[in-house]
Amino acid sequence: MNHRALIGLTGGIGSGKSTVADAFAALGAGVVDTDQVAHRLTAPNGDAMPAIVAEFGPSVVAPTGAMDRSAMRRLVFSDPLARRRLEAILHPMIGAETTRALEAVDGPYRIVVVPLLVEGRHWRSRVDRVLVVDCPRALQIERVIQRSGLTLEQIEAILGAQATREERLSQADDVIDNAGSPAALPDQINALHTEYCQLRGRT
């Protein structure tokens, strides 16, 4: 029996993971993004919200009933223990929901988008190949400033919690260079799509 390969797509904040993942999805890959799973779990009436409210109180809940991501970001980047408490709630739920979603998606191969794939062991041991979307740190910062309301200090804190560019590249089986024009992406993505279609996953 042929098993569809599972590709772990990762990259630092602002590297272009979502753009690349969307391009693979357009080619027919089955894509599951753990950030999107996390957003669903912390949306109004999301499965993680009762545990988050019980652990952190109402100050991290937005008027909509969703997790207040700005408030939580400030908390976890100023208090490492708070970050571990949040991860203890979210990571098992994200893992279980992502696994279910991956089993359900169609496509000749599957891609799981995991921002902290290199930093953790859970997905690194499960994927057949690691695909890193790469660009220089200065460009990451520039992109995040343009698209978000985060301050430079907040962006630096996020980058500080992630693997370095060198650490990420050392774990890569495949690399997409996203340091230049978006026009440079399709050829790289199409070449990997062809390769992944022929790849067989673990049994």
Sequence and secondary structure as in RCSB ss.txt:
>XXXX:A:sequence
MNHRALIGLTGGIGSGKSTVADAFAALGAGVVDTDQVAHRLTAPNGDAMPAIVAEFGPSVVAPTGAMDRSAMRRL
VFSDPLARRRLEAILHPMIGAETTRALEAVDGPYRIVVVPLLVEGRHWRSRVDRVLVVDCPRALQIERVIQRSGL
TLEQIEAILGAQATREERLSQADDVIDNAGSPAALPDQINALHTEYCQLRGRT
>XXXX:A:secstr
   B EEEEE  TTS HHHHHHHHHHTT EEEEHHHHHHHHTSTT TTHHHHHHHH GGGB TTSSB HHHHHHH
HHH HHHHHHHHHHHHHHHHHHHHHHHHH  SSSEEEE TTTTT STTTTT SEEEEEE  HHHHHHHHHHHS  
 HHHHHHHHHHS  HHHHHHT SEEEE SS GGGHHHHHHHHHHHHHT B   
